[in-house]
Amino acid sequence: MRILILGGSGFVGRVLASTAVAAGHRVTVFNRGRRDPVPGAETLLGDRLAPGGLAALRTGTWDQVIDTWSAEASAVGTAAALLAGRAGHLVYVSSRSVYRFPATGVLDETAPLVDPGDPGYAGDKLRGERAAEAFGGAVLLARAGLILGPHEDVGRLPWWLDRLRRGGPTLAPGPRDLPLQYIDVRDLAEFVLGAVGVTGAVNVVGPSGHTTMGELLQTAAAITGGRAELRWTDPEPILAAGVQPWTDLPIWLPPGELHDFLHRGDVGTALAAGLRCRPVAETVADTWAWLSALPGPARRRADRPAVGLSPQIEAELLA
């Protein structure tokens, strides 16, 4: 296939592009050229927020266009309208954050959505979904959940891997059997690239309980050298110390409404459409191999808050 990826240099976009190249597709990426190019892909330069910034896309045809944009939705709509009639299928990589919180029951694709005027990330993604309608043809809204794997630029799994590599007594937030729901970025890429006939909204995330907090941390501790001593701790003292779930302790949310919102979604539609999820050990091992091969720290997104627990607060809790 001829595939155009709008972005293609960061986390999800880069893995989409490299996966498509490896599968033998003809891949074009459109971005500002601020990161290393993807080997084997053609690069078109432009800034979609600048006047005339889409000039490089005014000609050309593609079988599939993939857009990962997560900021001002007008950029999604402008690109979608420009490409209308020149591509067979548009995929907008959205987010399960578009669902209204708190939810009632397990979240499937028919669940109520946030207010379109929501000023945050959820609103940006919902407005992006609606702007993608300017494409006028077959559109897939791939509502991803927590995304992990090599090239992660938010730093959630990388933080845990670095912490466990240091070893010693390590705060492990419980309960151990807490179910997690995430998607390996490569499984997301393979689903999207194979979903040419799929349209509408689809929750693209692995099944709830594909792994647990216990399995994730035990696997990561072993892969990083086995020097960490996991000290499993109930949520109550962690929260009482002012520790923020999700940011201070990445990935982790204590049992309750927010945990169920993010880690108990319905993914039947995606599984029926061909989603396959690799074992958590493969995600952890490959992310560690990628981190270990870097000449320095992994690049982090500037538009997301820093993650990780301070050593001082961890020591106080362990004491």
C-alpha positions as CSV (number, residue, x, y, z in Angstrom):
1,M,0.0,0.0,0.0
2,R,0.9,3.7,-0.4
3,I,0.7,5.1,3.2
4,L,0.9,8.7,4.3
5,I,1.7,9.3,8.0
6,L,1.1,12.8,9.3
7,G,3.9,13.1,11.9
8,G,6.0,9.9,11.8
9,S,8.9,11.1,13.9
10,G,7.9,10.8,17.5
11,F,6.5,7.8,19.4
12,V,3.4,6.4,17.8
13,G,4.0,8.0,14.4
14,R,7.6,6.7,14.2
15,V,6.6,3.1,15.1
16,L,3.7,3.3,12.6
17,A,6.2,4.4,9.9
18,S,8.9,1.8,10.7
19,T,6.3,-1.0,11.0
20,A,4.8,-0.1,7.6
21,V,8.3,0.1,6.0
22,A,9.1,-3.4,7.4
23,A,5.9,-4.8,6.0
24,G,6.9,-3.6,2.5
25,H,4.6,-0.6,2.1
26,R,5.5,2.6,0.3
27,V,5.6,5.0,3.2
28,T,5.6,8.8,3.2
29,V,5.8,10.9,6.4
30,F,4.9,14.5,6.6
31,N,6.5,16.6,9.4
32,R,8.7,19.5,10.3
33,G,12.0,17.5,10.0
34,R,13.1,18.1,13.6
35,R,13.9,14.5,14.4
36,D,15.9,11.7,12.7
37,P,14.1,10.4,9.6
38,V,12.6,6.9,9.5
39,P,14.8,4.7,7.4
40,G,13.1,3.6,4.2
41,A,10.4,6.2,4.3
42,E,10.0,9.3,2.1
43,T,9.9,12.6,4.1
44,L,7.8,15.6,3.1
45,L,8.5,18.7,5.1
46,G,5.9,21.2,6.3
47,D,4.4,22.8,9.4
48,R,0.6,22.1,9.5
49,L,0.1,25.1,11.8
50,A,1.8,27.6,9.5
51,P,0.1,29.4,6.6
52,G,0.7,27.3,3.5
53,G,2.4,24.7,5.7
54,L,0.6,21.8,3.9
55,A,1.9,22.7,0.5
56,A,3.9,19.5,0.1
57,L,0.6,17.5,0.3
58,R,-1.3,19.3,-2.4
59,T,-0.5,16.6,-4.9
60,G,-0.2,12.8,-4.5
61,T,-2.5,9.9,-3.8
62,W,-2.4,7.3,-1.0
63,D,-4.3,4.1,0.0
64,Q,-4.2,5.1,3.6
65,V,-3.6,8.3,5.6
66,I,-2.8,8.1,9.4
67,D,-3.0,11.2,11.6
68,T,-1.8,11.1,15.2
69,W,-2.3,14.8,16.0
70,S,-3.4,15.6,19.6
71,A,-3.5,19.4,19.8
72,E,-5.6,22.1,18.0
73,A,-8.2,20.2,16.0
74,S,-8.3,22.6,13.1
75,A,-5.0,21.1,11.9
76,V,-6.8,17.7,11.6
77,G,-9.7,19.2,9.7
78,T,-7.5,21.2,7.3
79,A,-5.4,18.1,6.4
80,A,-8.4,15.9,6.1
81,A,-10.2,18.3,3.7
82,L,-7.0,18.7,1.6
83,L,-6.6,14.9,1.2
84,A,-10.3,14.2,0.5
85,G,-10.7,12.3,-2.7
86,R,-7.0,11.5,-2.9
87,A,-6.8,8.7,-0.3
88,G,-8.9,5.6,0.3
89,H,-8.9,5.5,4.1
90,L,-8.2,7.9,6.9
91,V,-7.2,6.8,10.4
92,Y,-7.2,9.3,13.2
93,V,-5.4,8.0,16.3
94,S,-7.6,9.2,19.0
95,S,-7.9,8.3,22.7
96,R,-10.2,6.6,25.1
97,S,-10.0,9.8,27.1
98,V,-12.9,11.1,24.9
99,Y,-15.3,9.2,27.1
100,R,-17.1,11.0,29.8
101,F,-16.0,10.4,33.4
102,P,-17.3,8.9,35.6
103,A,-18.7,6.2,33.4
104,T,-21.5,3.8,34.1
105,G,-20.6,0.2,33.4
106,V,-17.8,-1.0,31.1
107,L,-16.9,1.5,28.4
108,D,-17.6,0.4,24.9
109,E,-17.7,2.6,21.7
110,T,-21.3,3.8,22.5
111,A,-20.5,5.3,25.9
112,P,-21.2,9.0,26.4
113,L,-18.4,11.4,25.3
114,V,-16.9,14.5,27.0
115,D,-18.3,17.9,26.3
116,P,-17.0,19.2,22.9
117,G,-15.9,22.3,24.6
118,D,-13.6,20.5,27.1
119,P,-10.4,22.6,27.1
120,G,-8.0,19.7,27.8
121,Y,-6.5,16.7,26.1
122,A,-9.9,14.8,26.0
123,G,-11.5,17.8,24.3
124,D,-8.7,18.1,21.8
125,K,-9.0,14.5,20.8
126,L,-12.8,14.6,20.5
127,R,-12.6,17.8,18.4
128,G,-10.0,16.0,16.3
129,E,-12.3,13.1,15.7
130,R,-15.0,15.5,14.5
131,A,-12.6,17.5,12.3
132,A,-11.5,14.3,10.6
133,E,-15.0,14.1,9.1
134,A,-13.8,16.7,6.6
135,F,-12.2,13.8,4.8
136,G,-15.6,12.8,3.6
137,G,-14.8,9.1,3.1
138,A,-13.9,6.0,5.1
139,V,-12.6,7.1,8.5
140,L,-11.4,5.0,11.4
141,L,-11.3,6.6,14.8
142,A,-8.7,4.5,16.7
143,R,-9.3,5.2,20.3
144,A,-6.1,4.1,22.0
145,G,-5.6,3.6,25.7
146,L,-2.4,3.6,27.6
147,I,0.4,3.1,25.0
148,L,3.7,1.4,26.0
149,G,6.7,0.0,24.2
150,P,9.9,1.1,22.5
151,H,10.3,4.8,21.7
152,E,7.8,5.8,24.4
153,D,8.3,9.6,24.9
154,V,6.0,10.1,28.0
155,G,8.3,8.1,30.2
156,R,5.9,5.8,32.1
157,L,7.5,2.4,31.5
158,P,11.0,3.9,31.1
159,W,10.7,5.4,34.5
160,W,9.9,2.1,36.1
161,L,12.7,0.3,34.2
162,D,15.2,2.9,35.3
163,R,14.1,2.7,38.9
164,L,14.2,-1.1,39.0
165,R,17.6,-1.1,37.4
166,R,18.9,0.9,40.4
167,G,17.8,-1.9,42.7
168,G,17.3,-2.0,46.4
169,P,14.0,-1.8,48.3
170,T,11.5,-0.4,45.8
171,L,8.0,0.9,46.5
172,A,5.5,-1.3,44.6
173,P,1.9,0.0,44.6
174,G,-0.7,-2.6,45.2
175,P,-2.7,-4.6,45.0
176,R,-0.5,-7.0,43.0
177,D,-3.5,-8.5,41.1
178,L,-4.7,-5.1,40.0
179,P,-5.6,-5.5,36.3
180,L,-4.0,-3.3,33.7
181,Q,-5.2,-2.4,30.2
182,Y,-2.7,-1.0,27.7
183,I,-1.5,-1.5,24.1
184,D,2.0,-2.1,22.9
185,V,2.7,0.6,20.3
186,R,3.7,-2.1,17.8
187,D,0.4,-3.9,18.2
188,L,-1.4,-0.6,17.7
189,A,0.6,0.0,14.5
190,E,-0.1,-3.5,13.1
191,F,-3.9,-3.1,13.9
192,V,-4.1,0.3,12.2
193,L,-2.1,-0.8,9.1
194,G,-4.4,-3.9,8.7
195,A,-7.6,-2.0,9.3
196,V,-8.2,-0.6,5.8
197,G,-11.8,-1.8,5.8
198,V,-12.6,-0.7,9.3
199,T,-14.5,2.5,10.0
200,G,-16.1,4.3,12.9
201,A,-14.8,4.4,16.5
202,V,-12.9,1.4,17.9
203,N,-11.3,1.1,21.3
204,V,-7.7,0.0,20.4
205,V,-6.3,-1.3,23.6
206,G,-5.6,-4.8,24.9
207,P,-8.0,-6.7,27.1
208,S,-8.3,-5.7,30.7
209,G,-6.1,-7.9,32.8
210,H,-3.8,-8.7,29.9
211,T,-1.3,-8.2,32.7
212,T,-1.4,-7.0,36.3
213,M,0.6,-4.5,38.3
214,G,2.3,-7.5,39.9
215,E,3.3,-9.2,36.7
216,L,4.4,-5.9,35.1
217,L,6.8,-5.0,37.9
218,Q,8.1,-8.5,38.6
219,T,8.8,-8.9,34.9
220,A,10.5,-5.5,34.7
221,A,12.6,-6.2,37.9
222,A,13.9,-9.5,36.4
223,I,14.7,-8.0,33.0
224,T,16.6,-5.1,34.5
225,G,18.9,-7.3,36.5
226,G,17.0,-8.6,39.5
227,R,18.5,-6.1,41.9
228,A,15.2,-4.5,43.0
229,E,13.4,-5.8,46.1
230,L,9.7,-5.0,45.5
231,R,8.0,-3.8,48.7
232,W,4.3,-4.2,48.0
233,T,2.3,-1.4,49.6
234,D,-1.5,-0.9,50.0
235,P,-2.9,2.2,48.3
236,E,-4.0,3.9,51.5
237,P,-0.6,4.9,52.9
238,I,0.6,5.8,49.4
239,L,-2.3,8.2,48.9
240,A,-2.1,9.5,52.4
241,A,1.5,10.6,51.7
242,G,0.2,12.8,48.9
243,V,1.6,10.6,46.1
244,Q,-0.2,11.2,42.8
245,P,-1.3,8.0,41.0
246,W,-0.4,7.9,37.3
247,T,2.2,10.7,37.5
248,D,4.3,10.0,40.6
249,L,3.8,6.3,40.2
250,P,3.3,5.9,36.4
251,I,0.7,3.4,35.1
252,W,-0.7,2.8,38.5
253,L,-4.2,3.8,39.6
254,P,-5.7,2.6,42.9
255,P,-8.8,0.5,42.7
256,G,-11.9,2.7,42.1
257,E,-13.8,4.6,39.5
258,L,-10.7,6.1,37.7
259,H,-8.9,2.8,37.6
260,D,-12.0,1.1,36.1
261,F,-12.4,3.9,33.6
262,L,-8.9,3.5,32.2
263,H,-8.2,-0.2,32.8
264,R,-11.6,-2.0,32.3
265,G,-12.7,-0.9,28.8
266,D,-14.6,-3.1,26.3
267,V,-12.3,-4.1,23.4
268,G,-14.5,-6.7,21.7
269,T,-14.8,-4.6,18.5
270,A,-11.0,-4.4,18.1
271,L,-10.5,-8.0,18.8
272,A,-13.1,-9.0,16.3
273,A,-11.4,-6.7,13.7
274,G,-8.0,-8.4,14.2
275,L,-6.3,-6.8,17.2
276,R,-3.6,-9.1,18.6
277,C,-1.6,-8.3,21.7
278,R,1.9,-9.6,22.5
279,P,2.9,-10.8,26.0
280,V,3.9,-8.2,28.5
281,A,7.3,-9.7,28.9
282,E,8.0,-8.9,25.2
283,T,6.9,-5.3,25.7
284,V,9.1,-4.9,28.8
285,A,12.1,-6.6,27.3
286,D,12.1,-4.7,24.0
287,T,11.5,-1.3,25.8
288,W,14.5,-2.1,28.0
289,A,16.7,-3.1,25.0
290,W,15.8,0.2,23.3
291,L,16.5,2.3,26.4
292,S,19.8,0.4,27.0
293,A,21.0,1.2,23.4
294,L,20.4,4.9,23.7
295,P,23.5,7.2,24.0
296,G,21.7,9.2,26.7
297,P,18.3,9.6,28.4
298,A,15.2,8.9,26.3
299,R,13.6,12.0,24.7
300,R,10.4,13.2,26.6
301,R,7.5,15.1,25.3
302,A,7.5,18.7,26.5
303,D,3.7,18.9,26.5
304,R,3.2,16.2,29.1
305,P,4.0,16.4,32.9
306,A,7.1,14.8,34.2
307,V,6.5,11.4,35.8
308,G,8.2,9.5,38.6
309,L,8.4,9.4,42.4
310,S,11.1,11.3,44.2
311,P,13.7,9.1,46.0
312,Q,13.0,11.0,49.3
313,I,9.3,10.3,49.3
314,E,9.9,6.7,48.3
315,A,12.3,6.3,51.2
316,E,9.9,7.9,53.7
317,L,7.1,5.5,52.6
318,L,9.3,2.5,52.8
319,A,10.5,3.5,56.3
